[in-house]
Amino acid sequence: MSRLLAAVADYRPCTVISLWGELDMESAALVEYLVAQALEGGRVRLVVDAARLEFCDWAGLEALLAARDRAAAAGGSLRLAFVHGQVRRLVGTGQACRVVPADAELVALDW
């Protein structure tokens, strides 16, 4: 069973969703819920802090893509920060996506 913990903090002009643990089929709903709550609250510029994200599978990546699409539909954006290790390899392998580095620590989801 996977374990994913999260914290949300507002740093105007963006909201940071920090993730700890494993983002997979079992835990993707938490990300979807947190993004929905942020967007419903009018917070459309989102950053997912992946510094402590240990694992992400294709279902987790799909949740991030869906979150990116929802943010864009609301007039905002979703970016990944501090992507590393297995998560960086997964994000970089998507055939239908293009990962655009913004700087050393921030990666934009530009699919």
Number of C-alpha atoms within 10 A of each C-alpha: 6 11 11 18 15 15 11 16 11 12 9 9 9 16 20 21 21 20 20 17 18 22 28 21 16 14 20 20 15 15 23 16 12 16 27 17 12 19 21 11 9 11 21 23 21 24 21 24 22 22 18 15 23 17 20 23 17 14 16 22 19 15 22 22 17 15 23 24 17 19 21 14 12 15 12 17 21 26 19 24 22 16 21 17 11 14 21 16 12 15 21 13 11 13 8 6 13 14 16 13 14 11 9 9 13 18 21 18 19 14 13
